[in-house]
Amino acid sequence: MSLPTRKIRAAVAAGSLLLAAFGPGVALAAPAARAAAAAATDLTPYVDPFIGTDDSNAPNPVGGGAGGSTYPGAVVPFGGVQFSPDTPTASPSGYRNSDTTIEDFSLTHFDGAGCPNNEDLPLLPVTGALGASPGSNWTGYASGYTKSNETASPGYYKNRLDKYATTVELSATTRTGMGRLTYPATGAAQLLVATGRSATGNRSGSVQVNGSELTGSVTAGGFCGSSKTYQIYFDIRFDRAPSGFGTWSGSTVNAGSANASGTGTGAYVTFDTTGSQTVQFKVALSYVSVANAQANLTAENNGWDFAAVRSAAAGAWNQVLDRALVSGGSATDLKKFYTALYHVFQSPNVASDVNGDYRGFDGAVHNSARPVYQNYSGWDIYRSWAALIALIAPDEAADIANSMVLDGQQGGLLPKWSQQTAEDFVMTGDPGPIIVASMYAFGTRGFDTAAALALMKKSSSGGTAQGSPIRGNQGTYTSLHYIPGAPSDSLEYSASDFAVAQFAKALGSTADYGTFMTRAQWWRNTYGAESGYVQPRNSDGTWKWPLDPAAQAGFTEGNAAQYTWMVPYDFADLVNAMGGRQTAVQRLDHHFTQVNAGQSLPYYYIGNEPEHGVPWAYNYARYPAGASAAVRKVMTESFTTGPGGLPGNDDLGATSAWYVWAALGLYPSTPGADTLAVHGPSFPSVLIRRPGGDITVNASGTGSYVQGLKVNGTATTHNYLRYPDLAAGGTLDFTMGAAPSPSWGTGAGDVPPSFQDGATPLPAAPELGPDLALGRPTSASAACTAAESADKAVDGSLRNNSKWCSKTAGASLQVDLGSAQTVASVVLKHAGLGGENTAWNTAAFQVQTSTDGTTWDTAATVTGSRASRTYSPFPARSARYVRVVVSAPTNTGGDAAARLYELEAYATGPGTGSGPVTSGLNGAKCVDDSASGTANGNRIQIWDCNGSGAQNWTRAGDTLQVLGKCLDVTSSGTAAGTPVQLWDCNGSGAQQWQAVNGTLVNPGSGRCLDVPSSDTTNGVRLQIWDCNGTAAQKWNPPLPA
């Protein structure tokens, strides 16, 4: 579908008003801007402000996050006034589309925050004499309305209050709102002005009536339970003198009173509309003074032309929407795209006055020649929104970054989750550095970068914001390299450290880069190698066990299944830790079983921000088609054009920014860096208009999957871009198809970069080749249910409870490979990878092989396991049949069912090679037989790699041998801390070592080969210790794998 070709009809007439109203807040203040306004395509018909104003279909959403929580009222891009109706059951505040009662029209709102907020300076037109005081019975004046009378478009809202037969029209400029009220013919047309009421409680206010002007202040704030407040000053003017006025205080109404102050106060003005039924008013806000509010009103709207104000607001919206001009697509696609882009530009909000005055985070009044913005939903906007605003609105992004630095200089640190001048410390982590670093990575300049870096560093070295730390757990994090019991908090700290490192590197600070990249790699300390998930960990280093991947304990608005993917800067190591790309893709497929699953299911949850980047993990696993399918599933199922059309809180544009990126075919997959993962656009053509050069995105062919990509005419198989590829403009030409491409983006060199400085990369997971068991005939012990039959364990899928389950004692599962094959390893995927409790992971089993299905040889024996995925390599042998015999179906008792989601057989195994075994702590350190001694009991230690025979280990079965003897657990000990030694090979369990996800596990003890205290000093004796997934237990190669 083509876009409309008509132009903004009133743009020329409204040009001067457009400049006056938006010059200091949006980059339109030049003669050329008027011409641009006149020429801009009218895209506002594709914006539906009612999208996101009611609940979505998410089960168990975050509190206050059932719907988008957007508002339909009048606002301009980044406008400081959001003039919108408030209804009784809005969640968490503001407006709900399914309500049919309006309580008032207030001047401040957030686009989709998850706590009650704003609704400052409520206004309500009524008719007739006042009864009970509005100060004690405000909601008693609420009016019903008829849905067919309600309309909204960018910069405009209209409704009719049935109770009062009064039509209300609203519009806005950057710092002012305007209302046009059409009353019935009456001598008692009134407007109520509440100065002591907001969504977060009743507070002190003041009002003074002076003819046709009302001035005063309200006390605002209290977001998400915060005790912090601030003052908003206002000036209201009417286009005629009222015929009467009065005030109220609490339950008392004082007719003829011109002043009121205190809690529960307000004023009313009365008009005689028997002659003219229309009353117009204007209201301006300031966070500095009444005088500045008056100046804002005079500067931005000094006349009474409501139509011109409305037209100018639409013109301002068209100028920003026109920065992404799409062609093709259905009307539904266009509505979803442009409504999302509309929401992106609603926040943050201009908070400085037309004269440059603004109130800082220190409470003092400052002045800036540039607009100053406030209201940062930091935890939400750093993933999708920051890079988008930098790409598509670079001038505004520079002012936003400058504003954040000013906040930090005046308040102590970059803002976290702030409302106006109040840092409310909502959510977790330290998002300010990620926002600034992401904008910088995508080209934002024009702010004090040295000051920004200093503020970033200050946050992790004891700094405070308005007297309180943002990183309240920094001491523990620095000491343990993780936060006990709170893995999501730990990941947030590491994500911020990564962003600081990238920003420092860009500024040439190599020392800071090294420090913060080392900390960024502490994410590994949250990943449990046995469970295969990010999970809670105790302060003594042990893991909480068992783990329910869907449980929320220890996670901020999510669960282990969801947070495991929150390592966007090191997906390479995450994929290797999981056992390789085949397993990672299967797990992603399982994760996208549902796409708006809420907090209590082990699936994807688009309605909350921690999962925003997960679809593009497929790109890192060399399967970009998975991202294409997942993104389009989310776009189709979770974003609609109805009131419930947003999957969760819009969170000041964060969720909408995700949709914009999704439609463009790109995503900033690594917050803090300049990476753009690619999945292919939804429109045949997109023109992104930027001052530094336009970006054109073209798509030919039909279908959802990328078949090829050209960047500025040059073909590439990379499934990612870097911002410099497009910084000066450019053209992306996609070829799309109906099926996944087997070659585009699937090579080892095609994946986006992972950033592994600061730690030794994990050993590469094995490329095992084709699964010989896939789809082959099976036989097994009796299944728990008909739906959990043996064939489910060889279908290649973890989705939809696709597993074999049996309650038979000593249950077995057998697969017929069809003919004799070379078999050298078996991978089993247990309950945990299917999203079930890890207590149900198989504890003990044997892998057996046979050439005839009658005579069986034991290839591997596993005992004491808790792992969600087991890799059992063994000397290659010829086999037609592979069997798993379970002797202990669960690892904590209490359940007798054996559960296997997948049984995979591979021709690739340990091989016959030999060589050094290097440490995951330092690739230059090797497992060493002390002094090349061969006496029984000789110590096995860590030592500089030197190529000697004392470091040339050979795999023989499940043993590791050097100088003709075996690596042995002293005295067959099983306790954590038991040292290892050299001993005559004897086939005992003390000499068995199995490769499990890069570790060497001794099955007899269930513990891992370990470097004590991660000390790589030459001569430190190795030991066994509780498996914890740290680099102290990673070995390369522990076995050829």
N, C-alpha and C positions, 0 to 999 in steps of 0.2 A: 504494500500500500504506500502511495506517495504522500509526502507531507503537504500541508496546505500551502498554496502560493500567495495567499492574500497577506497583506502587510498590516502592521498595527495601525488601525484607522486613525486613532487620535494621537499618534506619537508626535507629530509635528506640533500640534496645538499644545500638547503637554510638555514639550521639550524644556522650557524654562523651569517648570515645576519639577521635572525629573532631575535636573541638575541641582536644584536647591535641596530637594528631599534626599538625594542619595549621594551627593558629591563626597562628603566626608566619610561615608561608610562603605561605599562600593565604588569601584574604579570607573566612574562615568563622568568625572568632572572635567570635560574638555569639549570644545565645539565638535570634534569628531564623534563624540559619544552621541550627540543628537542625530547626526547622520546615520550612525550605526543603529540607533533605536528605530529610526524610520525605515531602515532597510532590513531589520531583523525579521526572520520568519516567525509567524505567529504560532508558537508551539503550546501556548497555554491551554487550548482545547484538549490536549492530550494529558493534562494534569488533572487528577481527581483528588482533591484534598480529603475526601472521606475515606480513601484507602488507608487502612491501619487504625481506624478509629473504633474498632471493636475486636473481640477475641478471635484468635486463630484456633486451629484444631490441635494444638500441641498438648499431649497428655503430661500431667505433672510438670507444668512450666515453672520457671523461677517465680518467686513471689512478686506479684505486680507485673509479671511478664507474659500474661496470657495472650495479649494482643499487642499491636504496634504502639498503642498509647499516644497516637499522634493527635493533632488538633486541626479543625477545618477552617479556622478563622483567618483573618487578614494579617499578612506579614510580607515584607519584602526580603530580598536576599540578605542574610545575616542581620536582619532587622532587630533593633533593640526593643521594639514593641510587637507583641503577638496578641492581637485583639481578637478574642475568640470566646464562644459560649462555653459555659460550664454546666454540667448535668449531674443528677444526683448519684448515679452508681458508676461513674467513670472509674476506671482502674488504671493506675492508682489515683488519678485526679484528672481534672479537665473535662473531657467530653467523651461520651459513649454514644455511638450511633443508634443503638437500639433503645436508648432512653427517649421518651417523648415529652420530657419536661426540661425547661431551662431555668436555672437558678439565677444566672447573671451573665454578664459579658465582662471579662476581666482583661487586663492589659499585659500580663506576663504568663508565658507557658513554655514548657520544654517539649521538644519533639521526641517523645517516646522514652522518657526516663522511668525507672522502675519504682520510684518512691513518690508519695504525694509531694507536689511542688507548686510553687508560684500561686497563680490565681490572685495576684495582687491588684488592688484598686477595683473591686467589682462594681459594675454599674448595672442598673436595671430600670427600664422605663415601665411605669405603671400608670393607671388612671384611677381617679376617685380619691376620696379622702383617705389618709393614712389611718390604719387601725392600730394594732399592736406595734410597738417600736421595732423598726428593722434591726436595731441593735440586739434585740433579744429574740426576734422571730423572723430572721432574714428569709429562711426557706419557706415561710408561710406566704411570701409574695411570689414564689416561683409560678411559672405559667406553663401550661401545656402548649404543644404546637403540632401542626399537621405536617407530616413528612413532605408532602408534595409542595409545600410552601418554602422548603429549605433548599438553598443553592449555595454553591461555593466554587470559586475559581482562584487562581493565584492573585493575591492582593485584594480579595473581595469575598464578603460573606453576606447572605441575606436570609431572613426568616420572619415569620409572623407570630407574635405572641397571642394565642387565641384568647386567653383570659382578659387581655386588655385591648384586643382588636388593633394592635399596634405593629407596624412593620419596622424591622430593624435592618439597616444596611451598614456595613462596616468596611473601612479600608484603612490603609496605613502608609506611612513613610518610614524612614529608618528609625526616627526617634519619636514619632507621633502616631496617634490613631485618629481616625475621623469617623463620626457616626451621623447617619441621616435617619431620623425617626419620623415615621408617618403615623400620627395618632388619629383616633376618631375625633370628631368635633366635640370638644368638651372644655369646660373651664377648669378642669383639674387633671391636666396632663403633667405627669411628674417624672423626674429622673432621680433615682436613689443612688447615692455615691457612698460606698462603705469604705471607711479609712481604718477600720480595726478588724478586718476579716481577710483570711487567705486560706489556701488549701492546707496549710500546716498549723493553723490555729489562730486564735484571736489575740491580737497584740495592739500596742498603743499606736495611735495615729492622731493626726490633726487636720483640720479643715477650716478655711476662712472663706466666706461668701462676700464678694465685693461686686455687686451689680451682676453683670453677665459673665463674671470670671470667678472661678473657684481655685484656690491654691491650698497646698498643704503637703503632708508627708505621710507615708505609711512605713511600718516596721516589717521588713520582709526577711526571708531566710528559713531556717529550720529544716533544710532538706535532709531527708533520710534520718530524721531524729536528731540532727545536729542542734546544738544550743546556740549556734552562731546566728546573728542577725545583722542587718544593715538597713540603711534608710533609702527610700525612694521618694523623691520630691516630684510633685506634679503641678501642672497648670491646665485647667479646663476652661475653655471659652465657648460661649454660645452665640449663635447668629442673631439673637434678640435678647432683650432684657426679660428676665422672668417676672411673672406677675406675683410671685410669692416665693418664700424660701423658709428654711428652718434647719435645725440640726437635731441629732439624737445622741444620747449617751446612755448605754445600757437599755433599760426598759422605759426610759423617759424621752418623749418627743417634745422639743422646744420650738414651737412655731415662732417665726420671726427672728430666731437666734442666728447670728452670723458666724459664730465661732464654736468649735468643739474640739476637745483633745482628750486623749486617754484611750483605754481599752473599750471596744464595743461602741465606737463613735462613728459618725457619718453626717452627711447633709443631704437635703433634698431641695430641688428647685421645681417650681410650678409654672406651667405655661397655659395660656388661654388659646386653644386651638380651634375655637369656633369660627374664626375667620380664615386662618391659614393653618393647615393640619401638619405641616412639616417643620420640624425643629432640627437644626444641625448643630453639632458640637465638635470640638477638637480637643485632644488631650495630649500633652507632651510629658515625658519622663526625664529625669536627671538623677544621677547618683551623687551629685555634688551640692545642688542648691535649688531653691524655687526660682531664683533669678535665672539660673542656667536652663531650667525647664521652660521658662518664658521665652528665653532667647532661642531655644531649640524650636519652639512652636512658631515663632516669628520667622525664623530662617527657613524652615522646611514647609510650612503651610500657612501662608499669611493671608490667604483668601478664603472663599467659601464655595469653591467649585468642586463639589464632591466627584463629579464625573471625571474631571481632570486628574484628581488624586488617584482615582481608581485606574484610569488609563495609564498614568505614570507608573503605578505599581505593576501593572501588566507589562509595560515596556521594560521595566527593570528585570522582571522575570524572563522575558524573552531574550534579553541580552545574555543572561547567564545560561539559559537552556540552549541557546543557539551555539554554545561552545561545543556541543556534541550533536552534530546534525546527521541523523540516520535516514536512510532510504530503504524502501521495501519493508517487509514485515506486516503483520496484521494490525488492525486497530487495537486489539488487545495487547499485542507486543509493545506497540508504541505507548499505550497508556501506562503499562507497567514500567517501561523504561523512563519516560519523562516524569512520572510521579516520583520514582526513586531519585532521579536527579534533582527534582524540586526539594525533596527532603534533605538531600546532601547539603544544599545551600542554605538551609534554615539556621544552622548553628556552626560555630559559636556566634555570639551576638555583639554588635557594636555597643560599647558601654561608655565611650567618651562623648562629650558634648560637641556642638558645632564649633565652639571656641577652642577645642583641644583639651579642655579640662577633663580629668577623670579621677576617680578615687582608687588609690592603689591598695595592694595587699597589706600595706602598713597602716591603713586607715587615713592616710594623709591625701590631700588633693595635689595632683601633679598635672603637668601639661605636656601634650605631645602633638607635634605637627602631623603625625600619622594616626589613623584610627586605632583605637585600642579595643580589643575584643576580650570578652569574658565568657564563662560557662564552658568547661571542658570535661567531657565524660571520658576521662583518660583511658581507663581499662577497656572501654568499648571501642574507642575510635582509633586506637593505634594500629589495628590489624588491617582494616580496609580503607578507612576514611582518610587518614593522613596522606598516604601516597596519592590517592585520587585527587584531593584538593590541591596538592602540589603540582600534579600533572595538568589539571584542567583549569586551575585558577591560581597561577603562580604569583600574581601580584597580591592577591588576598592572602595567599599562604605566607608570603614574606611578612605581611603585617601581623598575621596570627603568630608566627614564630617570634617576631619581635615582642608581641604582647606577652607571650609566655615567659620570655626572658625578663621583661619588666616585672612580671609577677614574682619571679624568682628573686630578682634583686631586691624587691621591696618586701617580700614575705619570707624569704629564706631559701626556697627550693622551687624548682619548676612545678607547676600545679599538677595535682593528681586527679581529683574529682572535685571541681570547684564550682560554686554558684556565686556569680558576681565577685565580690571581694572576700568571700569566705571559703577557705579550704576545708572541705567537709570530710576528707579522708575516706570516702566511700570506696568499696571494693578493695582489692589486694594489689600487691606488687608496687612497681615504681614506673608508671607508664609515661610520665612526662619526657624522659630522655628518649624513649622509643618514638614518640610523636615527632619531636624535633629532629632526631636523626633520620627518620623516614622521609620527612619533608626535604631535608638537606640532600639525601640520597637521590631524590627525584627532582633535584634542580633548584630548590628554594634557597635563595640568598637574600641579602639585604637585612641581616640581623647580626647581632654581636655574637659571633661563633665562639670567641674565646670565653666570653662570659657564660655562654651556654654550656661549654665543656666544664668550666669551673663549677657550675651549679650541679651538673650531672655527677661529678666526682664527690661533691660535698654531700650528696644524698647517701652515699655508701660509706661515709667517714664521720658519721655522727651529726650531720646537719639536720636542722629542723625547719618546718614550714609553720609560720605563726605559732612557734613554740613547741610543736610536736613533730616527732620523726615520721617520715613516710615509710622508711624501712625499719619498722619496729623490731624485727627479728634479725637485723643485720649481724649482731654479735654472734648469735648462734650459727647463722649461715656461714660466717667467716671461719668460725671454729671447726664446725663439723663438715662444712661444704654441702650441707643440705639443711632443711628445716624439719625437725622431727614431727611426725604426725601430720604434716601439711605439705604434701608433695606439690600441690598446685601453687601454693605460695612460693615454694622453692623454685619452681619452673618460671614463675613471673620474675623473680629476682634475676635468674640466669638470662632470661630474655632481655631484660633491661641492661644487664652487663654486656651482652652481645652488642646491643645498639650503641652503648657508650664506646665500646671498643672500635666499632666501625667509624663512628664519628671522630674519635681521637685519631685513628689512622688517616682519615681524610684530611685532618688538620695538621698532620705531620708529627703527632705525639706518639712515637713508637713505644715509649715506656708505658704510657697509659694503655696503649693497644695491647701490649703483652699482659699487663695486669688484669684487664677486664676480659680478655679472651680466655685466660686461664679460669676465671670465675664462671664464664659462660659455659665452659665444658663440665661444670659441676652438675649439669642436668643428668649426667650418667649416674649420679648417686641416688637418683629417684627411680631408676629403672630396675625392677627386680628380674634378674635373669631367669629365675625359676618360674615365676608367674607369667613373664612376658609382657608385663604392664608396668607403667608408672604406678607406684603404690606407696602407701604410708610406711614409714620406717621409724623405728625407735631410736632414742638418743644413743643407745649402745651399739648401733649399727645393724641390729637384727631387724628383720622385716615382720610386720604384722601379718599373721597367717591364721586362717586362710583368707584369701581375697575374693570378694564378690565383685566382679568387674562393673556391675551396675550400681554398687553401693556408693552413697554420696559422702560417707564419713571421710574427713580429711581433704575434701575437695570443695572448692568454691564454685557453687552453682554448676555442678557436673559430677562426673564419676571417673573411675579409672579408665574405662574403655574410651572415654572421650578425651581425657587429658593425656593419654599415652602418645597421641599424635602432636602434642604441642611442643615440638622441637623443630621449628621450621628452618633453623639455620644449620642443622646437622642431621638431615634425614638420612644421609648415607650411613652414618653410624647406627641410627635407629633401625634401618632396614637390615644391616648386618647383625645387630643384636637380636633381631627377630628370627634370624636364620636365613635371610636372603630375600631376594625380590619376589620369588614365587610365593613364599609364605606371606610377605607383606601385601601382595596383591589379593591373596585369598582373604586376609584379614580386613582389608579395605572393602572388598566386596561384601563381607559379612557386616561391616560397619554401616554400609549404605542400604541395608535391608529396609530401614526407615530413615527418613531425612528430617523429620522434626519430632524427635522421639522424647523430648523432655529430659528431665534429670535422672530418671530412675530406670532407664532401659539402656543396654550396652550398644546403642546405635547413635548415628549422627544426629546432631541437634542444631539445626541452622538458626533456631530462635535465640541462641545465646552465642556470644562472641568467641569463646575459646576454640570453637570448632570451625571458624570461618575459613581457615586455610587448608583444612584437611583434604578436600577433593584433589588438590594438586600434589599430595604425597604420591599419587599414582605416577606423576611425571618423574619423580626421583626413583621410582621402582621400575622405570623403563616401560611403562604402560600408559602413555598419555590418553589413550582411548578411554581408559577408566575414568579419568578426570572429565572428559567430554560428556560421558554418559551420566556421571554423578551430578555434574553442574546442571545439566539440562533437566534431570529429574527433580532437583531442588527448585529450579526456576518454574517448572510446570506445576508441581504438587504443592509447593509452599508459598508461592507468590501468586496472588490472584488480583482481580480488579474489584472485589467486594470490600465492604468495611472491615472484614477479617482478613484482608489480603496481605498482611505482613505476618511472618511466622512467629514473631516475638517483638519485644520492645525495639523501636527504631533506634533508641539510645543515641540521640542527637546526630542521626544520620548514618550510624555505623552499619545497620542492617541494609539500608537502602544503598549504601556505597558498595556493599558486596554484590548487590544485584546489577549495579551499573557495570562493575568490572566483569561480571559473568556475561553480560550481553556484549561487551566489547571483545570478549575472547581472550582476555589477559587477566592476570591476577598478581599482585605484589606478594609473592609467597613467603618472603623473608623480611619481616618488619625490621627496619633499621638498615637494610641493604637495598640495592637497586635492581633486584631480580624481578623479572616478570615471567611467571610460568604461563604457558600457552595452552589453550584448549579449543580455540576457534570461535569466531563471532556468531551472534544470532541474527545479524542483519547482513544483507548483501553489500552494504556500503555504510561506512561511518566516517565522518570528517570531524576530527577534533581540532578546534581552532585555538591556537596558542600564540602568544606574542613572539616566541622564539622560533616558530615554524610549525605549520600545520602537520598533523598526522592523519594519513588516510588508511583506513582498514577496509580492504575489499575481500569478498568471498565469492568464489565461483563454484558451481556444482551444487548438488543437493545432498542433504544428510548432515549428521551431527559430528562426523569424525574427520579430523585433519588428515589429508592425504599428502599435502605438500605445502611449503611456505617459502615465499621469497621476501627478503628484506631489502628494500631499495633495489629490486631487480635481481638480487643474487639469491639463489636457492640455498636453503639450509635445512639440515635434518635436526637441528637443535630444537628441543621442545621448550625453549625458554629464550628470553631476550634480556638485555641489560639496558637500563635507562639511557646510557650514552648512545645506544643504537638509534634512539628516537629524539634525543635532546634538541637537535636542530631541525626537527621535523623529519618526515619520511613516509614511506609507503609500505604497508604490509599486504601481500597478496596471498590469500589462503585458497587452496583447492580443497573442497570438502567432498565427502563421500558417505554412502549409507552404511558402510561396514568399517571396522577398525583397520587401519593400515598396518601390515606386518613389518614395515620398514621405517616409516617416518617416526622419529623421536624415540626409537626403541633401542638404539645402540648404547654401548657403555659410555661413549663420549657425548651423548645427546642430552644428558640429564642436567638440570640446573645445578649450580655449584652448592656444595656443602662447605661450611667454614669450620675447619678442623684444627686451626692453630690453637695452641694452649693445652693440647693433650695429644698423646699418640693415638692415631686412628685405630678403631677396633679392627681386629683381623677380618679380612674379607670373608664373607660367608661363601660356602661352596656353590659353584654352579653345577648342580647335580645332573642336569640333562633331563630327558623325558622320564616321566613317572611310568614305570613298567606296569604298575597295578591299576592305572586309571581305566575305569570302565570295564575291568575284567570280571569274569564270573567269581562269585564268592560262596562260601558256606560258613556257617557259624553256629554257636550255641544259640538256644532259643532267645528271641528278641524280647525286650521289655514290652514293646507294643508293635503292632504291624507297621507303624510309620518309622520305626527305628531298626530297620532290617539291615543286614550285612552290606547290601549293595550301596547303602548311603555312605559307607566308609571309603569307597573308591570312586566317588562321583566328582572329586576335585573341588568340592564346595564345603564351606563352613556355615553357609546361610541356612536359615529356616529350620534350625534344629536338625540339620542333615548329619546324623550320626548313627552308629551301631551301638545298641545298648543291650546288655544281657545281665540277668540276675543269677545266672547259673554259676555255681561254685567252680572255680578253675576254668572259666569261660574262655573259649578260643574263637579266633576269626581267621579264616583261611582264604587266600586268593589264588586263583589259577592264572598264571601268566600266559597260558595258551601254548607255550612251547618252552623248551629249555633256554634260559637266558642267563647271561652273566649278571649276578647280583652281588653288590658289594656294600650296600647300606640300606637302612630302612628308617624312614621318618614317620613318627606317630604324632598326631595332633589330638590332644586330650581335651577334657571338658572346658578348661580355661579359655582356649582359643575359640570355643563356640559361645563364649559369653556366660558360661556357667561358673559356679563356685570352684576355686582351685582346690578345695578339699577333695573334689571328685576326680582330680588328675590321678591317673594310674600310678600306684606306688611300686609295684613289682611285676615284671613280666619277662618272658623269654621270647626272642625272635628265633624261629626255626625255619629251616629250608629243607626241601625235598625234591628229588627228581621224579618220583613216582607217586607221591601222595600217601605213601605207606611208611617208608623209612625216613626218619627225620633227624637232622643234625642241628644242634644248637649253635646259632651264629652269634648271639649276644644275650647276655643276662643282665637285667637292670633291676636293682633293688634299692629301696630307700629313696625313690624319686618323688619329687613334688612338681616336676616341670610340666608346663603346659604344652611344650613341644620337646620331643626327644629325638635326637639324631644318633643312630647306632650304626657306625661303620664297622666293617669286619673284613677279613681277607676275602677277596673275590672268589666266588664259587659258581658253578653251574647249577641252576635250580629252575624248576617249572612252578613249584608251589612255595609260597611264603605264608607262614603261620605265626600268629601272635597268641601266646598262651598267658593268660592273666592269673597271677597268684595272689595279688593284693590290689583289688580294684580301686581303692581310695587311699589317701595318705593320712587321713586323720580318723579313720574308722567311722562307724555309725551309718554307713550306706554300703549295701552289698552289690550295687550295680556297677558293672564295667562299662565304660563309655569311651568310644574312640570315634572322633570326627573324621579322621583320615588315616588310612594306612597307605604309605607311599613306598615303593621299592625302586631302587636306582642301581644302575651298573657302575656308577662312580662310587669309590670308597677310599680307604686309606692308602692304597698303593703300596709300594715297597721302598719309598724314598727314605732318606735319612738326612739329618742336618741339625742345625742349632734350633733351640726352642727359645725364642726371644720374649721379653716381658712386655705386657701392655702398658707398663709404667714408663718404659724407656726402651726403644727398639735397639739400643746399643748395649743392653744388658741381657745376659744369657743364663739359662739353667746350667750349672757347672758342678762337675764332680771334683770336690776339693783336692787340689794338688795332684790330680790324676790318680788318686789312690784307688786301689782295687780291693782293699780289705773290707770284709763285711762290717757294716756300721759306719763306713766313711760318710761324712756329711755332704749333703747336696745343698748348694748355696747359689746366691746370685753373684754374678761376676761380669766384668767387662767382656764382651764378645771378642774372642781372639782366634777362632778357627781351629782350636786344638781338638785332639781326640776326646778330651774330657767334656766337650760340648757337642759332640757329634752323636745325637740320639737317634735310635732306630725304633720304629714301631714294629712289634711282633705280636699279632693278635691285639689284646687289650693292654699289653705291657709297653713300657718305654725302657729301652736298654742302652747302656753306654759301657764301653770297655768290657763287654761280655757279661755284665750283671744288670739287675733291674732296679728301677725306682721303686722304693718300698716305704710304707708307713711303719715307723718304728714300733716293734712289738705288736703289730696289728692293731694299734691303738685306734680308737674312734673319737676321742675327745678333741674338741677344738684346741689348737695349739700343739698337737702332737707333731714332732719334727719328722721329716722324711730323711731317708738314708739310702745308701747303696747296699744291695744284698744279693746273695745267690738267687737266681730266678727259681721259684718254687711253685708257681701257679696259684698261690693263695690270693684271697681277696685284697690283701694289703698291697698287692702289686698290680691291681686292675685300675686302669685310668680311661675314662670315657669322655669323649669330646661332647660338650653340651654348650652350644652357643658361645664358642670361643673360650670356654673354661675347661679344666681337667678335673673331672669329678671322680673321686674314689667311691664306688658304689657301696662298699662295705660299711663305710662311715657316713656316706651321704654328704661328705664335705669336699671342698675344693682345694686344689694346690694353691698356696697363698704366699705372698711376700709380706712378712710381718710388718704391720704399721706402715705399709707402702714404702719401706726404707730400702732404697736401691744401693746402699753403701756396699762396696765389695766385701764379700764374706758373710753377709746376713744369711742365716740358715733358713731354708724354706720349711713350710709347715702345712698342715691341713687346717681349714677354718670354715665356719659356716659360709655357704655360698651367698655372695652379696652382690655380684655383678660389677664390682669395682675393677678398675684397671689392675689392681694388685692380684687379681685372679684371672686376668686375660693373658693368653699365651699365643704366640704367632710363630709357626703353627703348632698348636697343642697336639694335633694330629693332622695329617694331610686332609683338608676338608674344603 
